[in-house]
Amino acid sequence: MTEKIGVIGAGIVGLAVARELATTRGAEVTVLDKEDRVGAHQTGHNSGVVHAGIYYPPGSLKARLCREGVALLREYCAAHALPYQEVGKLVVASTRAERPQLRVLAERARANGVPDIAVLDGLGLREVEPHAVGVGAIHSPRTAIADFPAVARRLALDVAELGGQVHLSHPVRAIRETARGVEVLAAGRRFAFDGLVVCAGLGTDQVARMAGHPGDVRIVPFRGEYYALGGEAKDLVRGLIYPVPDPRYPFLGVHLTRHIDGEVLVGPNAVLALAYEGYKWRNVRNLRQIFSWPGTLRMARAHWRTGIKEVYGSLAKGAFVKAARRYVPELTAADLVRTEGGVRAQAVARDGRLMDDFVVDVHGRVVLVRNAPSPAATSSLAIARHIAGIVPALVR
């Protein structure tokens, strides 16, 4: 008998999971999403970078699935004539004090199998990015950019062509696990599945509670704001220019990224949002839920100085200009134009730790993707394979 598997979330990860289950298991898949389009949140609000795997601890899920995901994504984009460009990336040390961390990143990248990694001096980085400055850099020439919303739309078409269904404008209202499977109530309709995979991103906590598995981590939303380079200023950046990241955080710092459409973005910062979909300052819809989790306050107490700095960056354009000029000093305030930002779903443990790796939990017939921040879009097809290996244990 054909297995019936539900997937909650029509972002790039949820759609990749649905496609993988339909392709490799012949499952009858149904994707449910509350929005009226696929990829409405994190998939449609990111930098478009296909990460090579420089940052992630060797042996972690992020490291393994990122490297697998790059290869799968490159092949997928080629097969479907979707944009994919290897524009290259520099991770720039602006001071001598950052050089040791630069060496750590280079060793990590090589351990993860990132191809063609090179460590450059100040002159060498200028050969890659003529308008950039620094005392040294890591060069990853194979780092690419892609159109993740376009990939998500193609995945949705794949699901339909494989006999599955993608139901948009179907907010999930209730989940009940039974002896025979999992029942889901969405948009006034009752769906019966043999197994359920939750890839709900910013809505993970709400769906997990419905399923009766609130878990030991919670989603804390971080808003990231961007500026775009206007006019001829975008010609100052050929590819991707990143700072050496602070190892205490799973965020990469304000960087300059060329988009597939030719735009160059500056950002993002990482500001604690007060709503799960808090794209604007005034949205405080989920303030109570976010701060009722003990981990949120513990995280805030541990990192309040950094938090104040990030908030200042949101309020003061000059902070973004200063961050960008650290690597491309020719930029001016007039070159930066405010553009659309995004919100990142970051899992935080009860003790206040920011979860760095991907986190996937299995509860009976329900698989919950608890933490899938960057590089989840890059890794989406590999994450789907990983989850497809878990699903057989759910269907009895």
C-alpha positions in Angstrom: 0.0 0.0 0.0 1.3 3.5 -0.9 2.5 5.4 2.1 0.8 8.7 2.8 3.2 11.3 4.3 2.4 14.9 5.2 4.9 17.7 5.2 4.1 21.0 7.0 6.0 23.9 5.5 6.4 24.9 1.8 9.8 26.5 2.2 12.7 25.1 0.3 13.4 22.4 2.9 9.8 21.2 3.2 9.4 21.0 -0.6 12.7 19.2 -1.0 11.7 16.7 1.6 8.3 16.1 -0.1 10.1 15.6 -3.5 12.6 13.2 -2.0 9.9 11.0 -0.3 7.9 10.9 -3.5 11.0 10.1 -5.6 12.8 7.5 -3.5 9.9 5.9 -1.7 7.0 6.4 -4.0 5.1 8.0 -1.2 1.9 10.0 -1.7 3.0 13.3 -0.3 0.9 16.3 0.8 2.5 19.7 1.7 0.6 22.1 3.8 1.5 25.8 4.3 -0.4 28.7 5.7 0.9 31.2 3.1 -0.5 31.8 -0.4 2.9 31.1 -2.0 5.9 28.8 -1.5 9.0 30.1 0.1 7.3 33.0 1.7 9.6 33.5 4.7 13.2 32.3 5.1 13.5 30.9 1.6 12.5 34.2 0.1 14.4 36.5 2.5 18.0 35.4 2.4 21.2 36.4 0.8 21.0 33.8 -2.0 24.5 32.4 -1.2 25.3 28.7 -1.8 27.6 28.2 1.1 30.7 26.0 0.4 31.1 24.7 4.0 33.9 26.9 5.4 32.5 27.6 8.9 31.0 24.3 10.2 32.8 21.9 12.6 34.0 18.8 10.7 31.6 15.9 11.4 28.6 18.1 12.2 25.4 17.7 10.3 25.9 21.2 8.9 29.3 20.3 7.5 28.2 17.0 5.9 24.9 18.1 4.6 26.2 21.5 3.3 28.9 19.7 1.2 26.4 17.1 -0.1 23.8 19.8 -0.6 26.1 22.0 -2.8 26.7 19.2 -5.2 23.0 18.2 -5.4 21.9 21.9 -5.8 24.4 22.6 -8.5 23.1 19.5 -10.4 19.5 20.4 -9.8 19.9 23.9 -11.0 21.7 22.7 -14.2 19.0 20.1 -14.9 16.2 22.7 -14.6 18.0 25.7 -16.2 17.9 27.6 -12.9 20.5 30.3 -12.2 23.6 29.2 -10.4 26.9 31.2 -10.5 30.2 30.5 -8.9 31.2 34.1 -8.1 33.7 33.3 -5.3 34.0 34.4 -1.8 36.5 36.2 0.4 36.6 35.9 4.2 38.6 39.0 5.1 40.7 39.6 8.2 40.9 43.4 8.7 43.4 43.2 11.6 46.3 41.1 12.6 44.3 39.9 15.6 41.9 38.1 13.3 44.6 36.1 11.5 44.6 33.1 13.9 40.8 32.7 13.4 41.3 33.0 9.7 43.8 30.0 9.8 41.3 28.0 11.9 38.6 28.6 9.2 41.0 27.6 6.4 41.8 24.3 8.2 38.1 23.7 8.9 37.2 24.3 5.3 39.9 21.9 4.0 38.7 19.3 6.6 35.2 19.6 5.2 36.4 19.1 1.7 35.8 22.6 0.4 37.6 22.7 -3.0 40.3 25.2 -4.0 40.6 27.0 -0.7 43.5 29.5 -0.7 44.9 31.7 2.0 45.8 35.2 0.6 47.7 38.1 1.9 46.6 41.7 1.5 47.9 42.0 -2.0 46.4 38.7 -3.0 42.9 39.5 -1.9 43.1 42.7 -4.0 43.6 40.5 -7.1 40.2 38.9 -6.3 38.4 42.0 -5.2 40.3 45.1 -6.4 38.4 47.5 -4.1 38.6 45.4 -0.9 41.2 45.8 1.8 42.5 43.6 4.6 45.6 42.0 6.1 44.6 38.6 4.7 41.8 36.5 3.5 40.5 33.0 2.7 39.4 32.7 -0.9 36.7 30.1 -1.8 36.4 30.5 -5.6 33.7 27.8 -5.9 31.2 29.5 -3.5 28.1 30.3 -5.6 24.9 32.2 -5.6 21.5 30.9 -6.7 17.8 31.9 -6.8 16.4 30.0 -3.9 12.7 31.1 -4.4 13.0 29.8 -8.0 14.4 26.5 -6.7 11.4 26.3 -4.3 8.9 26.9 -7.1 10.6 24.2 -9.2 10.5 21.8 -6.3 6.8 22.4 -5.9 6.3 21.6 -9.6 8.3 18.4 -9.1 6.0 17.4 -6.2 2.9 17.9 -8.3 4.4 16.0 -11.3 5.2 13.1 -8.9 1.6 12.9 -7.9 1.8 14.9 -4.7 -0.1 17.9 -3.6 0.9 21.3 -2.3 -1.9 23.0 -0.4 -1.3 26.7 0.1 -3.4 28.9 2.4 -3.8 25.9 4.6 -2.8 26.9 8.1 -2.6 23.9 10.4 -4.9 24.1 13.4 -4.5 20.7 15.1 -2.4 17.5 15.0 -3.3 14.2 16.5 -1.3 11.0 16.5 -3.4 7.8 16.4 -2.6 4.1 16.5 -2.8 4.1 12.7 -1.1 7.4 11.8 -1.3 11.1 12.2 -4.3 13.3 11.6 -3.9 17.0 10.7 -6.6 19.6 10.6 -5.8 22.4 8.2 -8.1 25.1 6.6 -11.2 23.2 7.8 -10.0 19.9 6.2 -8.9 16.7 7.9 -5.9 14.9 6.4 -4.8 11.4 7.4 -1.2 10.5 7.1 1.0 7.5 7.9 3.8 9.9 9.0 4.3 13.6 9.3 7.4 15.8 8.7 7.4 19.3 10.2 9.6 21.8 8.4 7.8 24.9 9.7 10.7 27.3 10.2 9.5 30.3 12.2 6.3 28.4 13.0 8.1 25.3 14.4 7.2 25.9 18.1 3.5 26.3 17.4 3.3 23.2 15.2 5.4 21.2 17.7 3.0 22.1 20.5 0.1 20.9 18.4 1.9 17.6 17.9 2.4 17.3 21.6 6.2 17.6 21.4 7.3 21.1 22.5 10.8 19.9 23.0 13.9 21.1 24.7 14.7 24.0 22.4 12.6 26.9 21.1 12.7 29.2 18.1 13.9 32.7 18.9 13.5 35.0 15.8 16.3 37.3 14.8 15.6 40.0 12.2 18.3 40.8 9.7 18.3 44.1 7.9 19.9 44.8 4.6 21.0 47.8 2.4 21.5 47.6 -1.3 24.4 49.3 -3.1 23.0 51.9 -5.5 24.3 53.1 -8.9 27.9 52.5 -9.8 28.7 51.4 -6.2 27.6 47.9 -7.0 30.6 47.6 -9.4 32.9 47.8 -6.4 32.1 44.2 -5.4 32.7 41.3 -7.8 31.4 38.5 -5.7 31.0 37.9 -1.9 33.0 39.7 0.8 32.6 38.4 4.4 34.2 39.4 7.7 35.9 36.8 10.0 32.9 35.7 12.1 32.7 35.8 15.9 33.0 32.2 16.9 30.6 32.7 19.8 27.7 33.1 17.4 26.1 31.2 14.6 25.8 34.5 12.6 28.4 35.6 10.0 28.4 39.4 10.5 27.6 42.1 8.1 28.8 41.1 4.6 28.6 42.2 1.0 26.9 39.7 -1.3 26.2 39.9 -5.0 22.8 38.6 -5.9 21.8 36.6 -8.9 19.9 39.6 -10.3 23.1 41.8 -10.1 22.2 43.6 -6.9 24.7 43.8 -4.1 23.4 43.7 -0.6 25.1 44.9 2.6 24.0 43.0 5.7 22.5 41.4 7.6 22.8 42.3 11.2 21.1 40.0 13.8 18.5 41.8 16.0 16.2 39.9 18.4 12.8 40.2 16.9 9.6 40.4 19.0 7.5 38.4 16.6 8.1 35.2 14.7 7.4 37.1 11.5 8.8 40.4 12.9 9.9 42.0 9.7 9.1 45.4 11.2 10.1 47.0 14.5 6.5 47.7 15.5 5.5 44.0 15.3 5.5 42.7 18.9 2.9 40.0 18.3 4.8 37.1 19.9 6.7 39.1 22.7 5.1 37.0 25.5 5.8 33.6 23.9 9.4 34.5 23.0 10.3 35.7 26.5 8.4 33.0 28.3 11.1 30.6 27.2 13.8 30.6 29.9 16.5 30.3 27.3 15.6 33.7 25.8 16.4 35.6 29.0 19.5 33.6 29.7 20.7 34.3 26.2 19.9 38.0 26.5 21.8 38.2 29.8 24.9 36.5 28.4 25.0 38.6 25.2 23.4 41.9 26.0 26.4 44.0 24.9 26.4 42.4 21.5 22.6 42.8 21.4 22.8 46.6 22.0 25.4 46.8 19.2 23.1 45.0 16.8 20.1 47.2 17.7 22.3 50.3 17.2 23.1 49.0 13.7 19.4 48.8 13.0 18.7 52.3 14.0 21.8 54.0 12.6 22.7 53.7 8.9 26.2 54.8 9.8 26.8 51.5 11.6 26.2 49.6 8.3 28.3 52.1 6.4 31.2 51.7 8.9 30.9 47.9 8.7 31.0 47.9 4.9 33.8 50.5 4.6 36.0 48.2 6.8 36.4 46.0 3.7 35.5 48.3 0.9 36.6 51.8 2.0 35.4 53.6 -1.2 31.7 53.1 -0.2 29.8 56.1 1.2 26.5 56.5 3.0 24.9 57.7 -0.2 25.7 54.4 -1.8 23.6 52.4 0.6 19.8 52.2 0.1 17.5 50.4 2.6 15.9 47.3 1.2 13.8 44.3 2.4 15.2 42.3 5.3 14.3 38.9 6.7 13.8 36.9 9.9 15.9 33.9 10.9 14.5 31.1 13.0 17.2 30.3 15.5 16.8 27.6 18.0 17.8 28.4 21.6 18.2 25.8 24.4 16.8 26.2 27.9 20.2 27.3 29.2 20.4 30.1 26.7 22.8 28.4 24.2 22.3 29.2 20.5 22.0 25.9 18.7 24.7 25.9 16.0 24.0 22.6 14.2 20.9 21.4 12.4 18.5 19.7 14.9 16.0 17.0 13.8 13.9 15.1 16.4 11.8 12.0 15.9 8.7 11.3 18.0 6.8 8.2 16.9 5.4 9.0 13.5 6.4 12.7 13.6 9.7 14.1 12.5 10.4 17.7 13.7 13.0 19.9 12.1 13.9 22.0 15.1 16.8 24.0 13.8 17.5 24.7 10.2 19.1 28.1 9.8 21.8 28.9 7.2 23.1 26.9 5.3 19.7 25.1 5.2 18.8 26.5 1.7 22.2 25.3 0.4 21.7 22.0 2.1 18.0 21.5 1.4 18.3 18.6 -1.0 20.8 16.8 1.3 18.6 17.5 4.3 15.8 15.9 2.4 17.8 12.8 1.9 18.8 12.7 5.5 15.1 13.0 6.6 14.0 10.4 4.1 16.3 8.0 5.9 14.4 8.6 9.1 10.9 8.4 7.7 10.8 4.6 7.2 10.9 4.1 11.0 7.7 6.1 11.3 5.5 4.1 8.9 4.5 0.8 10.4 
